[in-house]
Amino acid sequence: MLARAVITQAVLRRATGELTEATFEAKLQRIEREELKPLGLTLLIRNLVDGRMRLLVKDVAKGLVCTMMDFAKDGTLEE
């Protein structure tokens, strides 16, 4: 999924200060609008208490989580 790669890079660039919060949010909204919604998917963002971030790609019709990505405070993807 191309959206996964773009999201991963955006989170990393946000963590390193290359992207402002507004630009980061605009990128995520664009990914959701252009790539996920046409497939019946939505993007959910969860900021966790320890500075980590969890992004979920969810099937709207079925209510199922298709992809879950956890990012460390430094923006790296945790697998």
N, CA, C and O atoms as a Tripos MOL2 file, in Angstrom:
@<TRIPOS>MOLECULE
protein
  316   315    79     0     0
PROTEIN
NO_CHARGES

@<TRIPOS>ATOM
      1 N           0.8490   -1.1810    0.0000 N.3       1 MET1
      2 CA          0.0000    0.0000    0.0000 C.3       1 MET1
      3 C           0.8930    1.2430    0.0000 C.2       1 MET1
      4 O           1.7130    1.4320    0.8980 O.2       1 MET1
      5 N           0.7220    2.0750   -1.0110 N.am      2 LEU2
      6 CA          1.5000    3.2960   -1.1400 C.3       2 LEU2
      7 C           1.2490    4.2320    0.0320 C.2       2 LEU2
      8 O           2.1640    4.9150    0.4930 O.2       2 LEU2
      9 N           0.0190    4.2640    0.5130 N.am      3 ALA3
     10 CA         -0.3260    5.1460    1.6210 C.3       3 ALA3
     11 C           0.5350    4.8490    2.8470 C.2       3 ALA3
     12 O           0.9110    5.7710    3.5720 O.2       3 ALA3
     13 N           0.8480    3.5860    3.0870 N.am      4 ARG4
     14 CA          1.6770    3.2080    4.2430 C.3       4 ARG4
     15 C           3.0600    3.8510    4.1530 C.2       4 ARG4
     16 O           3.5650    4.3730    5.1460 O.2       4 ARG4
     17 N           3.6670    3.8160    2.9810 N.am      5 ALA5
     18 CA          4.9990    4.4050    2.7950 C.3       5 ALA5
     19 C           4.9620    5.9170    2.9720 C.2       5 ALA5
     20 O           5.8530    6.4940    3.5970 O.2       5 ALA5
     21 N           3.9450    6.5530    2.4290 N.am      6 VAL6
     22 CA          3.8250    8.0070    2.5400 C.3       6 VAL6
     23 C           3.5730    8.4130    3.9890 C.2       6 VAL6
     24 O           4.1470    9.3890    4.4720 O.2       6 VAL6
     25 N           2.7240    7.6730    4.6750 N.am      7 ILE7
     26 CA          2.4400    7.9600    6.0830 C.3       7 ILE7
     27 C           3.7080    7.7960    6.9180 C.2       7 ILE7
     28 O           4.0090    8.6400    7.7630 O.2       7 ILE7
     29 N           4.4460    6.7200    6.6870 N.am      8 THR8
     30 CA          5.6720    6.4630    7.4450 C.3       8 THR8
     31 C           6.6680    7.6070    7.2780 C.2       8 THR8
     32 O           7.2660    8.0620    8.2530 O.2       8 THR8
     33 N           6.8430    8.0670    6.0550 N.am      9 GLN9
     34 CA          7.7610    9.1850    5.8010 C.3       9 GLN9
     35 C           7.2560   10.4770    6.4330 C.2       9 GLN9
     36 O           8.0450   11.2520    6.9720 O.2       9 GLN9
     37 N           5.9630   10.7120    6.3730 N.am     10 ALA10
     38 CA          5.4000   11.9300    6.9590 C.3      10 ALA10
     39 C           5.5780   11.9520    8.4730 C.2      10 ALA10
     40 O           5.9130   12.9920    9.0410 O.2      10 ALA10
     41 N           5.3580   10.8180    9.1290 N.am     11 VAL11
     42 CA          5.5400   10.7510   10.5890 C.3      11 VAL11
     43 C           6.9980   11.0040   10.9490 C.2      11 VAL11
     44 O           7.2870   11.7430   11.8900 O.2      11 VAL11
     45 N           7.9050   10.4030   10.2140 N.am     12 LEU12
     46 CA          9.3410   10.6000   10.4710 C.3      12 LEU12
     47 C           9.7400   12.0580   10.2550 C.2      12 LEU12
     48 O          10.4640   12.6270   11.0720 O.2      12 LEU12
     49 N           9.2790   12.6600    9.1750 N.am     13 ARG13
     50 CA          9.6210   14.0590    8.8860 C.3      13 ARG13
     51 C           9.0150   15.0060    9.9200 C.2      13 ARG13
     52 O           9.6110   16.0330   10.2430 O.2      13 ARG13
     53 N           7.8530   14.6730   10.4310 N.am     14 ARG14
     54 CA          7.2360   15.4780   11.4940 C.3      14 ARG14
     55 C           8.0790   15.3910   12.7660 C.2      14 ARG14
     56 O           8.3310   16.4010   13.4240 O.2      14 ARG14
     57 N           8.5070   14.1870   13.1010 N.am     15 ALA15
     58 CA          9.2950   13.9810   14.3240 C.3      15 ALA15
     59 C          10.6350   14.7010   14.2690 C.2      15 ALA15
     60 O          11.1340   15.1650   15.2950 O.2      15 ALA15
     61 N          11.2210   14.7970   13.0750 N.am     16 THR16
     62 CA         12.5210   15.4720   12.9340 C.3      16 THR16
     63 C          12.3840   16.9730   12.7210 C.2      16 THR16
     64 O          13.3860   17.6810   12.6220 O.2      16 THR16
     65 N          11.1490   17.4620   12.6490 N.am     17 GLY17
     66 CA         10.9220   18.8930   12.5010 C.3      17 GLY17
     67 C          10.8860   19.3770   11.0650 C.2      17 GLY17
     68 O          10.7850   20.5800   10.8230 O.2      17 GLY17
     69 N          10.9670   18.4680   10.1090 N.am     18 GLU18
     70 CA         10.9270   18.8600    8.7000 C.3      18 GLU18
     71 C           9.5310   19.2770    8.2630 C.2      18 GLU18
     72 O           9.3810   20.0380    7.3070 O.2      18 GLU18
     73 N           8.5070   18.7840    8.9570 N.am     19 LEU19
     74 CA          7.1240   19.1430    8.6510 C.3      19 LEU19
     75 C           6.5000   19.8120    9.8680 C.2      19 LEU19
     76 O           6.6890   19.3740   11.0030 O.2      19 LEU19
     77 N           5.7560   20.8770    9.6100 N.am     20 THR20
     78 CA          4.9970   21.4830   10.6990 C.3      20 THR20
     79 C           3.7870   20.5980   10.9910 C.2      20 THR20
     80 O           3.4300   19.7350   10.1880 O.2      20 THR20
     81 N           3.1810   20.8120   12.1120 N.am     21 GLU21
     82 CA          1.9940   20.0300   12.4790 C.3      21 GLU21
     83 C           0.8870   20.2380   11.4410 C.2      21 GLU21
     84 O           0.2010   19.2880   11.0640 O.2      21 GLU21
     85 N           0.7150   21.4730   10.9830 N.am     22 ALA22
     86 CA         -0.3310   21.7640    9.9970 C.3      22 ALA22
     87 C          -0.0720   21.0400    8.6730 C.2      22 ALA22
     88 O          -0.9990   20.4930    8.0750 O.2      22 ALA22
     89 N           1.1650   21.0360    8.2190 N.am     23 THR23
     90 CA          1.5210   20.3590    6.9740 C.3      23 THR23
     91 C           1.3460   18.8560    7.1260 C.2      23 THR23
     92 O           0.8640   18.1890    6.2110 O.2      23 THR23
     93 N           1.7350   18.3240    8.2730 N.am     24 PHE24
     94 CA          1.5840   16.9010    8.5510 C.3      24 PHE24
     95 C           0.1100   16.5000    8.4920 C.2      24 PHE24
     96 O          -0.2450   15.5200    7.8370 O.2      24 PHE24
     97 N          -0.7350   17.2510    9.1690 N.am     25 GLU25
     98 CA         -2.1650   16.9460    9.1770 C.3      25 GLU25
     99 C          -2.7600   17.0520    7.7800 C.2      25 GLU25
    100 O          -3.6140   16.2460    7.4100 O.2      25 GLU25
    101 N          -2.3210   18.0360    7.0000 N.am     26 ALA26
    102 CA         -2.8100   18.1940    5.6280 C.3      26 ALA26
    103 C          -2.4080   16.9970    4.7700 C.2      26 ALA26
    104 O          -3.1960   16.5400    3.9420 O.2      26 ALA26
    105 N          -1.1940   16.4860    4.9560 N.am     27 LYS27
    106 CA         -0.7410   15.3090    4.2100 C.3      27 LYS27
    107 C          -1.5980   14.0910    4.5400 C.2      27 LYS27
    108 O          -2.0050   13.3530    3.6430 O.2      27 LYS27
    109 N          -1.8680   13.8820    5.8140 N.am     28 LEU28
    110 CA         -2.6810   12.7430    6.2150 C.3      28 LEU28
    111 C          -4.1060   12.8620    5.6780 C.2      28 LEU28
    112 O          -4.6940   11.8710    5.2470 O.2      28 LEU28
    113 N          -4.6540   14.0640    5.7050 N.am     29 GLN29
    114 CA         -6.0060   14.2680    5.1710 C.3      29 GLN29
    115 C          -6.0340   13.9890    3.6690 C.2      29 GLN29
    116 O          -6.9930   13.4090    3.1600 O.2      29 GLN29
    117 N          -4.9890   14.4010    2.9670 N.am     30 ARG30
    118 CA         -4.9220   14.1670    1.5240 C.3      30 ARG30
    119 C          -4.8220   12.6620    1.2180 C.2      30 ARG30
    120 O          -5.4960   12.1620    0.3170 O.2      30 ARG30
    121 N          -3.9860   11.9570    1.9670 N.am     31 ILE31
    122 CA         -3.8590   10.5010    1.7830 C.3      31 ILE31
    123 C          -5.2160    9.8310    1.9990 C.2      31 ILE31
    124 O          -5.6330    8.9720    1.2210 O.2      31 ILE31
    125 N          -5.8880   10.2400    3.0660 N.am     32 GLU32
    126 CA         -7.1900    9.6430    3.3530 C.3      32 GLU32
    127 C          -8.1840    9.9430    2.2310 C.2      32 GLU32
    128 O          -8.8940    9.0480    1.7710 O.2      32 GLU32
    129 N          -8.2320   11.1810    1.8000 N.am     33 ARG33
    130 CA         -9.1940   11.6020    0.7830 C.3      33 ARG33
    131 C          -8.9220   10.9550   -0.5830 C.2      33 ARG33
    132 O          -9.8450   10.4800   -1.2450 O.2      33 ARG33
    133 N          -7.6520   10.9410   -0.9960 N.am     34 GLU34
    134 CA         -7.3130   10.5090   -2.3530 C.3      34 GLU34
    135 C          -7.0600    9.0050   -2.4960 C.2      34 GLU34
    136 O          -7.3360    8.4310   -3.5490 O.2      34 GLU34
    137 N          -6.5390    8.3690   -1.4520 N.am     35 GLU35
    138 CA         -6.1640    6.9630   -1.5820 C.3      35 GLU35
    139 C          -7.0290    5.9940   -0.7730 C.2      35 GLU35
    140 O          -7.3190    4.8870   -1.2290 O.2      35 GLU35
    141 N          -7.4310    6.4040    0.4030 N.am     36 LEU36
    142 CA         -8.1550    5.4730    1.2650 C.3      36 LEU36
    143 C          -9.6670    5.5100    1.0630 C.2      36 LEU36
    144 O         -10.2910    4.4600    0.9140 O.2      36 LEU36
    145 N         -10.2590    6.6900    1.0560 N.am     37 LYS37
    146 CA        -11.7240    6.7900    0.9310 C.3      37 LYS37
    147 C         -12.2600    6.1100   -0.3190 C.2      37 LYS37
    148 O         -13.2980    5.4530   -0.2400 O.2      37 LYS37
    149 N         -11.5920    6.2360   -1.4910 N.am     38 PRO38
    150 CA        -12.1140    5.5270   -2.6730 C.3      38 PRO38
    151 C         -12.1590    4.0050   -2.4970 C.2      38 PRO38
    152 O         -12.9010    3.3160   -3.1970 O.2      38 PRO38
    153 N         -11.3680    3.4920   -1.5660 N.am     39 LEU39
    154 CA        -11.3420    2.0530   -1.2940 C.3      39 LEU39
    155 C         -12.2610    1.6710   -0.1270 C.2      39 LEU39
    156 O         -12.3130    0.5110    0.2820 O.2      39 LEU39
    157 N         -12.9830    2.6650    0.3990 N.am     40 GLY40
    158 CA        -13.8760    2.3990    1.5250 C.3      40 GLY40
    159 C         -13.1480    2.3340    2.8540 C.2      40 GLY40
    160 O         -13.6230    1.7030    3.7990 O.2      40 GLY40
    161 N         -11.9920    2.9870    2.9280 N.am     41 LEU41
    162 CA        -11.1680    2.9580    4.1370 C.3      41 LEU41
    163 C         -11.0900    4.3420    4.7620 C.2      41 LEU41
    164 O         -11.3030    5.3530    4.0930 O.2      41 LEU41
    165 N         -10.7840    4.3730    6.0440 N.am     42 THR42
    166 CA        -10.5770    5.6310    6.7470 C.3      42 THR42
    167 C          -9.2940    5.5320    7.5740 C.2      42 THR42
    168 O          -8.8390    4.4330    7.8900 O.2      42 THR42
    169 N          -8.7180    6.6720    7.9190 N.am     43 LEU43
    170 CA         -7.4870    6.7320    8.6990 C.3      43 LEU43
    171 C          -7.8020    7.3000   10.0760 C.2      43 LEU43
    172 O          -8.3660    8.3880   10.1910 O.2      43 LEU43
    173 N          -7.4390    6.5680   11.1090 N.am     44 LEU44
    174 CA         -7.6360    7.0070   12.4860 C.3      44 LEU44
    175 C          -6.2760    7.2190   13.1300 C.2      44 LEU44
    176 O          -5.3670    6.4070   12.9610 O.2      44 LEU44
    177 N          -6.1410    8.3140   13.8690 N.am     45 ILE45
    178 CA         -4.8710    8.6580   14.5080 C.3      45 ILE45
    179 C          -5.0710    8.6560   16.0080 C.2      45 ILE45
    180 O          -6.0010    9.2740   16.5260 O.2      45 ILE45
    181 N          -4.1940    7.9580   16.6960 N.am     46 ARG46
    182 CA         -4.2420    7.8930   18.1570 C.3      46 ARG46
    183 C          -2.8860    8.3500   18.7000 C.2      46 ARG46
    184 O          -1.8590    7.7290   18.4290 O.2      46 ARG46
    185 N          -2.8960    9.4360   19.4650 N.am     47 ASN47
    186 CA         -1.6830    9.8790   20.1460 C.3      47 ASN47
    187 C          -1.6620    9.1970   21.5020 C.2      47 ASN47
    188 O          -2.5690    9.3790   22.3150 O.2      47 ASN47
    189 N          -0.6320    8.4180   21.7370 N.am     48 LEU48
    190 CA         -0.5200    7.6560   22.9700 C.3      48 LEU48
    191 C           0.2000    8.4840   24.0250 C.2      48 LEU48
    192 O           0.9210    9.4230   23.6870 O.2      48 LEU48
    193 N           0.0140    8.1480   25.2940 N.am     49 VAL49
    194 CA          0.5070    8.9720   26.4020 C.3      49 VAL49
    195 C           2.0200    9.1150   26.4540 C.2      49 VAL49
    196 O           2.5150   10.1150   26.9740 O.2      49 VAL49
    197 N           2.7580    8.1640   25.9420 N.am     50 ASP50
    198 CA          4.2170    8.2160   26.0450 C.3      50 ASP50
    199 C           4.8860    8.8750   24.8370 C.2      50 ASP50
    200 O           6.0820    8.6860   24.6160 O.2      50 ASP50
    201 N           4.1230    9.6470   24.0530 N.am     51 GLY51
    202 CA          4.6830   10.3290   22.8920 C.3      51 GLY51
    203 C           4.6440    9.5000   21.6240 C.2      51 GLY51
    204 O           5.0140    9.9780   20.5510 O.2      51 GLY51
    205 N           4.1960    8.2570   21.7430 N.am     52 ARG52
    206 CA          4.0710    7.3940   20.5700 C.3      52 ARG52
    207 C           2.7860    7.7280   19.8310 C.2      52 ARG52
    208 O           1.9010    8.3950   20.3670 O.2      52 ARG52
    209 N           2.6980    7.2560   18.5970 N.am     53 MET53
    210 CA          1.5170    7.4900   17.7750 C.3      53 MET53
    211 C           1.0940    6.1840   17.1300 C.2      53 MET53
    212 O           1.9300    5.3980   16.6840 O.2      53 MET53
    213 N          -0.1970    5.9620   17.0850 N.am     54 ARG54
    214 CA         -0.7470    4.7740   16.4230 C.3      54 ARG54
    215 C          -1.6800    5.2580   15.3220 C.2      54 ARG54
    216 O          -2.5650    6.0800   15.5560 O.2      54 ARG54
    217 N          -1.4680    4.7380   14.1210 N.am     55 LEU55
    218 CA         -2.3540    5.0310   13.0010 C.3      55 LEU55
    219 C          -3.0220    3.7490   12.5620 C.2      55 LEU55
    220 O          -2.3760    2.7160   12.3850 O.2      55 LEU55
    221 N          -4.3300    3.8350   12.3910 N.am     56 LEU56
    222 CA         -5.1300    2.6850   11.9970 C.3      56 LEU56
    223 C          -5.8000    2.9700   10.6650 C.2      56 LEU56
    224 O          -6.3540    4.0490   10.4580 O.2      56 LEU56
    225 N          -5.7480    2.0020    9.7660 N.am     57 VAL57
    226 CA         -6.5220    2.0650    8.5350 C.3      57 VAL57
    227 C          -7.6730    1.0920    8.7440 C.2      57 VAL57
    228 O          -7.4720   -0.0980    8.9910 O.2      57 VAL57
    229 N          -8.8860    1.6320    8.6370 N.am     58 LYS58
    230 CA        -10.0750    0.8510    8.9960 C.3      58 LYS58
    231 C         -11.0450    0.7780    7.8170 C.2      58 LYS58
    232 O         -11.2710    1.7660    7.1180 O.2      58 LYS58
    233 N         -11.6070   -0.4010    7.6120 N.am     59 ASP59
    234 CA        -12.6440   -0.6140    6.6120 C.3      59 ASP59
    235 C         -13.9390   -0.0420    7.1800 C.2      59 ASP59
    236 O         -14.4380   -0.5140    8.2020 O.2      59 ASP59
    237 N         -14.4750    0.9680    6.5200 N.am     60 VAL60
    238 CA        -15.6480    1.6710    7.0350 C.3      60 VAL60
    239 C         -16.8730    0.7560    7.0850 C.2      60 VAL60
    240 O         -17.5870    0.7390    8.0880 O.2      60 VAL60
    241 N         -17.1210    0.0070    6.0300 N.am     61 ALA61
    242 CA        -18.3230   -0.8280    5.9550 C.3      61 ALA61
    243 C         -18.3150   -1.9680    6.9670 C.2      61 ALA61
    244 O         -19.3380   -2.2680    7.5840 O.2      61 ALA61
    245 N         -17.1690   -2.5930    7.1330 N.am     62 LYS62
    246 CA        -17.0740   -3.7570    8.0230 C.3      62 LYS62
    247 C         -16.6760   -3.3930    9.4420 C.2      62 LYS62
    248 O         -16.8860   -4.1750   10.3700 O.2      62 LYS62
    249 N         -16.0950   -2.1960    9.6180 N.am     63 GLY63
    250 CA        -15.6430   -1.7810   10.9340 C.3      63 GLY63
    251 C         -14.3790   -2.4860   11.3880 C.2      63 GLY63
    252 O         -14.0550   -2.4760   12.5760 O.2      63 GLY63
    253 N         -13.6600   -3.0990   10.4560 N.am     64 LEU64
    254 CA        -12.4490   -3.8520   10.7980 C.3      64 LEU64
    255 C         -11.1900   -3.0290   10.5590 C.2      64 LEU64
    256 O         -11.1120   -2.2590    9.6020 O.2      64 LEU64
    257 N         -10.2160   -3.1950   11.4300 N.am     65 VAL65
    258 CA         -8.9160   -2.5580   11.2420 C.3      65 VAL65
    259 C          -8.1240   -3.3910   10.2360 C.2      65 VAL65
    260 O          -7.9070   -4.5850   10.4430 O.2      65 VAL65
    261 N          -7.6990   -2.7590    9.1560 N.am     66 CYS66
    262 CA         -6.9320   -3.4430    8.1050 C.3      66 CYS66
    263 C          -5.4370   -3.3630    8.3780 C.2      66 CYS66
    264 O          -4.6960   -4.3190    8.1460 O.2      66 CYS66
    265 N          -5.0060   -2.2100    8.8720 N.am     67 THR67
    266 CA         -3.5900   -1.9780    9.1270 C.3      67 THR67
    267 C          -3.4500   -1.1690   10.4010 C.2      67 THR67
    268 O          -4.2160   -0.2360   10.6410 O.2      67 THR67
    269 N          -2.4700   -1.5280   11.2150 N.am     68 MET68
    270 CA         -2.1520   -0.7570   12.4110 C.3      68 MET68
    271 C          -0.6600   -0.4730   12.3800 C.2      68 MET68
    272 O           0.1560   -1.3820   12.2290 O.2      68 MET68
    273 N          -0.3130    0.8070   12.5260 N.am     69 MET69
    274 CA          1.0900    1.2090   12.5340 C.3      69 MET69
    275 C           1.3760    1.9580   13.8260 C.2      69 MET69
    276 O           0.7100    2.9450   14.1400 O.2      69 MET69
    277 N           2.3600    1.4890   14.5670 N.am     70 ASP70
    278 CA          2.7970    2.1610   15.7890 C.3      70 ASP70
    279 C           4.1260    2.8420   15.5150 C.2      70 ASP70
    280 O           5.0440    2.2380   14.9610 O.2      70 ASP70
    281 N           4.2200    4.1030   15.9070 N.am     71 PHE71
    282 CA          5.4310    4.8860   15.7110 C.3      71 PHE71
    283 C           5.9990    5.3110   17.0520 C.2      71 PHE71
    284 O           5.2610    5.7190   17.9490 O.2      71 PHE71
    285 N           7.3110    5.2150   17.1830 N.am     72 ALA72
    286 CA          7.9980    5.6610   18.3830 C.3      72 ALA72
    287 C           7.9990    7.1950   18.4120 C.2      72 ALA72
    288 O           7.6530    7.8360   17.4200 O.2      72 ALA72
    289 N           8.3800    7.7650   19.5230 N.am     73 LYS73
    290 CA          8.4250    9.2170   19.6830 C.3      73 LYS73
    291 C           9.3300    9.8670   18.6330 C.2      73 LYS73
    292 O           9.0870   10.9960   18.2060 O.2      73 LYS73
    293 N          10.3870    9.1350   18.2180 N.am     74 ASP74
    294 CA         11.3100    9.6860   17.2180 C.3      74 ASP74
    295 C          10.8160    9.5180   15.7820 C.2      74 ASP74
    296 O          11.5270    9.8650   14.8380 O.2      74 ASP74
    297 N           9.6100    8.9900   15.6100 N.am     75 GLY75
    298 CA          9.0150    8.8450   14.2930 C.3      75 GLY75
    299 C           9.3110    7.5610   13.5710 C.2      75 GLY75
    300 O           8.8560    7.3700   12.4430 O.2      75 GLY75
    301 N          10.0660    6.6680   14.1900 N.am     76 THR76
    302 CA         10.3680    5.3990   13.5380 C.3      76 THR76
    303 C           9.2150    4.4240   13.7210 C.2      76 THR76
    304 O           8.5480    4.4050   14.7560 O.2      76 THR76
    305 N           9.0000    3.6220   12.7000 N.am     77 LEU77
    306 CA          7.9230    2.6410   12.7170 C.3      77 LEU77
    307 C           8.3400    1.4660   13.5880 C.2      77 LEU77
    308 O           9.4190    0.9020   13.4060 O.2      77 LEU77
    309 N           7.4850    1.1010   14.5330 N.am     78 GLU78
    310 CA          7.7390   -0.0560   15.3990 C.3      78 GLU78
    311 C           6.9860   -1.2350   14.8270 C.2      78 GLU78
    312 O           5.7890   -1.1340   14.5600 O.2      78 GLU78
    313 N           7.6580   -2.3410   14.6350 N.am     79 GLU79
    314 CA          6.9870   -3.5150   14.0590 C.3      79 GLU79
    315 C           7.0500   -4.6760   14.9990 C.2      79 GLU79
    316 O           6.5380   -5.7510   14.6860 O.2      79 GLU79
@<TRIPOS>BOND
     1     1     2 1
     2     2     3 1
     3     3     4 2
     4     3     5 am
     5     5     6 1
     6     6     7 1
     7     7     8 2
     8     7     9 am
     9     9    10 1
    10    10    11 1
    11    11    12 2
    12    11    13 am
    13    13    14 1
    14    14    15 1
    15    15    16 2
    16    15    17 am
    17    17    18 1
    18    18    19 1
    19    19    20 2
    20    19    21 am
    21    21    22 1
    22    22    23 1
    23    23    24 2
    24    23    25 am
    25    25    26 1
    26    26    27 1
    27    27    28 2
    28    27    29 am
    29    29    30 1
    30    30    31 1
    31    31    32 2
    32    31    33 am
    33    33    34 1
    34    34    35 1
    35    35    36 2
    36    35    37 am
    37    37    38 1
    38    38    39 1
    39    39    40 2
    40    39    41 am
    41    41    42 1
    42    42    43 1
    43    43    44 2
    44    43    45 am
    45    45    46 1
    46    46    47 1
    47    47    48 2
    48    47    49 am
    49    49    50 1
    50    50    51 1
    51    51    52 2
    52    51    53 am
    53    53    54 1
    54    54    55 1
    55    55    56 2
    56    55    57 am
    57    57    58 1
    58    58    59 1
    59    59    60 2
    60    59    61 am
    61    61    62 1
    62    62    63 1
    63    63    64 2
    64    63    65 am
    65    65    66 1
    66    66    67 1
    67    67    68 2
    68    67    69 am
    69    69    70 1
    70    70    71 1
    71    71    72 2
    72    71    73 am
    73    73    74 1
    74    74    75 1
    75    75    76 2
    76    75    77 am
    77    77    78 1
    78    78    79 1
    79    79    80 2
    80    79    81 am
    81    81    82 1
    82    82    83 1
    83    83    84 2
    84    83    85 am
    85    85    86 1
    86    86    87 1
    87    87    88 2
    88    87    89 am
    89    89    90 1
    90    90    91 1
    91    91    92 2
    92    91    93 am
    93    93    94 1
    94    94    95 1
    95    95    96 2
    96    95    97 am
    97    97    98 1
    98    98    99 1
    99    99   100 2
   100    99   101 am
   101   101   102 1
   102   102   103 1
   103   103   104 2
   104   103   105 am
   105   105   106 1
   106   106   107 1
   107   107   108 2
   108   107   109 am
   109   109   110 1
   110   110   111 1
   111   111   112 2
   112   111   113 am
   113   113   114 1
   114   114   115 1
   115   115   116 2
   116   115   117 am
   117   117   118 1
   118   118   119 1
   119   119   120 2
   120   119   121 am
   121   121   122 1
   122   122   123 1
   123   123   124 2
   124   123   125 am
   125   125   126 1
   126   126   127 1
   127   127   128 2
   128   127   129 am
   129   129   130 1
   130   130   131 1
   131   131   132 2
   132   131   133 am
   133   133   134 1
   134   134   135 1
   135   135   136 2
   136   135   137 am
   137   137   138 1
   138   138   139 1
   139   139   140 2
   140   139   141 am
   141   141   142 1
   142   142   143 1
   143   143   144 2
   144   143   145 am
   145   145   146 1
   146   146   147 1
   147   147   148 2
   148   147   149 am
   149   149   150 1
   150   150   151 1
   151   151   152 2
   152   151   153 am
   153   153   154 1
   154   154   155 1
   155   155   156 2
   156   155   157 am
   157   157   158 1
   158   158   159 1
   159   159   160 2
   160   159   161 am
   161   161   162 1
   162   162   163 1
   163   163   164 2
   164   163   165 am
   165   165   166 1
   166   166   167 1
   167   167   168 2
   168   167   169 am
   169   169   170 1
   170   170   171 1
   171   171   172 2
   172   171   173 am
   173   173   174 1
   174   174   175 1
   175   175   176 2
   176   175   177 am
   177   177   178 1
   178   178   179 1
   179   179   180 2
   180   179   181 am
   181   181   182 1
   182   182   183 1
   183   183   184 2
   184   183   185 am
   185   185   186 1
   186   186   187 1
   187   187   188 2
   188   187   189 am
   189   189   190 1
   190   190   191 1
   191   191   192 2
   192   191   193 am
   193   193   194 1
   194   194   195 1
   195   195   196 2
   196   195   197 am
   197   197   198 1
   198   198   199 1
   199   199   200 2
   200   199   201 am
   201   201   202 1
   202   202   203 1
   203   203   204 2
   204   203   205 am
   205   205   206 1
   206   206   207 1
   207   207   208 2
   208   207   209 am
   209   209   210 1
   210   210   211 1
   211   211   212 2
   212   211   213 am
   213   213   214 1
   214   214   215 1
   215   215   216 2
   216   215   217 am
   217   217   218 1
   218   218   219 1
   219   219   220 2
   220   219   221 am
   221   221   222 1
   222   222   223 1
   223   223   224 2
   224   223   225 am
   225   225   226 1
   226   226   227 1
   227   227   228 2
   228   227   229 am
   229   229   230 1
   230   230   231 1
   231   231   232 2
   232   231   233 am
   233   233   234 1
   234   234   235 1
   235   235   236 2
   236   235   237 am
   237   237   238 1
   238   238   239 1
   239   239   240 2
   240   239   241 am
   241   241   242 1
   242   242   243 1
   243   243   244 2
   244   243   245 am
   245   245   246 1
   246   246   247 1
   247   247   248 2
   248   247   249 am
   249   249   250 1
   250   250   251 1
   251   251   252 2
   252   251   253 am
   253   253   254 1
   254   254   255 1
   255   255   256 2
   256   255   257 am
   257   257   258 1
   258   258   259 1
   259   259   260 2
   260   259   261 am
   261   261   262 1
   262   262   263 1
   263   263   264 2
   264   263   265 am
   265   265   266 1
   266   266   267 1
   267   267   268 2
   268   267   269 am
   269   269   270 1
   270   270   271 1
   271   271   272 2
   272   271   273 am
   273   273   274 1
   274   274   275 1
   275   275   276 2
   276   275   277 am
   277   277   278 1
   278   278   279 1
   279   279   280 2
   280   279   281 am
   281   281   282 1
   282   282   283 1
   283   283   284 2
   284   283   285 am
   285   285   286 1
   286   286   287 1
   287   287   288 2
   288   287   289 am
   289   289   290 1
   290   290   291 1
   291   291   292 2
   292   291   293 am
   293   293   294 1
   294   294   295 1
   295   295   296 2
   296   295   297 am
   297   297   298 1
   298   298   299 1
   299   299   300 2
   300   299   301 am
   301   301   302 1
   302   302   303 1
   303   303   304 2
   304   303   305 am
   305   305   306 1
   306   306   307 1
   307   307   308 2
   308   307   309 am
   309   309   310 1
   310   310   311 1
   311   311   312 2
   312   311   313 am
   313   313   314 1
   314   314   315 1
   315   315   316 2
@<TRIPOS>SUBSTRUCTURE
     1 MET1         2 RESIDUE 1 A MET
     2 LEU2         6 RESIDUE 1 A LEU
     3 ALA3        10 RESIDUE 1 A ALA
     4 ARG4        14 RESIDUE 1 A ARG
     5 ALA5        18 RESIDUE 1 A ALA
     6 VAL6        22 RESIDUE 1 A VAL
     7 ILE7        26 RESIDUE 1 A ILE
     8 THR8        30 RESIDUE 1 A THR
     9 GLN9        34 RESIDUE 1 A GLN
    10 ALA10       38 RESIDUE 1 A ALA
    11 VAL11       42 RESIDUE 1 A VAL
    12 LEU12       46 RESIDUE 1 A LEU
    13 ARG13       50 RESIDUE 1 A ARG
    14 ARG14       54 RESIDUE 1 A ARG
    15 ALA15       58 RESIDUE 1 A ALA
    16 THR16       62 RESIDUE 1 A THR
    17 GLY17       66 RESIDUE 1 A GLY
    18 GLU18       70 RESIDUE 1 A GLU
    19 LEU19       74 RESIDUE 1 A LEU
    20 THR20       78 RESIDUE 1 A THR
    21 GLU21       82 RESIDUE 1 A GLU
    22 ALA22       86 RESIDUE 1 A ALA
    23 THR23       90 RESIDUE 1 A THR
    24 PHE24       94 RESIDUE 1 A PHE
    25 GLU25       98 RESIDUE 1 A GLU
    26 ALA26      102 RESIDUE 1 A ALA
    27 LYS27      106 RESIDUE 1 A LYS
    28 LEU28      110 RESIDUE 1 A LEU
    29 GLN29      114 RESIDUE 1 A GLN
    30 ARG30      118 RESIDUE 1 A ARG
    31 ILE31      122 RESIDUE 1 A ILE
    32 GLU32      126 RESIDUE 1 A GLU
    33 ARG33      130 RESIDUE 1 A ARG
    34 GLU34      134 RESIDUE 1 A GLU
    35 GLU35      138 RESIDUE 1 A GLU
    36 LEU36      142 RESIDUE 1 A LEU
    37 LYS37      146 RESIDUE 1 A LYS
    38 PRO38      150 RESIDUE 1 A PRO
    39 LEU39      154 RESIDUE 1 A LEU
    40 GLY40      158 RESIDUE 1 A GLY
    41 LEU41      162 RESIDUE 1 A LEU
    42 THR42      166 RESIDUE 1 A THR
    43 LEU43      170 RESIDUE 1 A LEU
    44 LEU44      174 RESIDUE 1 A LEU
    45 ILE45      178 RESIDUE 1 A ILE
    46 ARG46      182 RESIDUE 1 A ARG
    47 ASN47      186 RESIDUE 1 A ASN
    48 LEU48      190 RESIDUE 1 A LEU
    49 VAL49      194 RESIDUE 1 A VAL
    50 ASP50      198 RESIDUE 1 A ASP
    51 GLY51      202 RESIDUE 1 A GLY
    52 ARG52      206 RESIDUE 1 A ARG
    53 MET53      210 RESIDUE 1 A MET
    54 ARG54      214 RESIDUE 1 A ARG
    55 LEU55      218 RESIDUE 1 A LEU
    56 LEU56      222 RESIDUE 1 A LEU
    57 VAL57      226 RESIDUE 1 A VAL
    58 LYS58      230 RESIDUE 1 A LYS
    59 ASP59      234 RESIDUE 1 A ASP
    60 VAL60      238 RESIDUE 1 A VAL
    61 ALA61      242 RESIDUE 1 A ALA
    62 LYS62      246 RESIDUE 1 A LYS
    63 GLY63      250 RESIDUE 1 A GLY
    64 LEU64      254 RESIDUE 1 A LEU
    65 VAL65      258 RESIDUE 1 A VAL
    66 CYS66      262 RESIDUE 1 A CYS
    67 THR67      266 RESIDUE 1 A THR
    68 MET68      270 RESIDUE 1 A MET
    69 MET69      274 RESIDUE 1 A MET
    70 ASP70      278 RESIDUE 1 A ASP
    71 PHE71      282 RESIDUE 1 A PHE
    72 ALA72      286 RESIDUE 1 A ALA
    73 LYS73      290 RESIDUE 1 A LYS
    74 ASP74      294 RESIDUE 1 A ASP
    75 GLY75      298 RESIDUE 1 A GLY
    76 THR76      302 RESIDUE 1 A THR
    77 LEU77      306 RESIDUE 1 A LEU
    78 GLU78      310 RESIDUE 1 A GLU
    79 GLU79      314 RESIDUE 1 A GLU
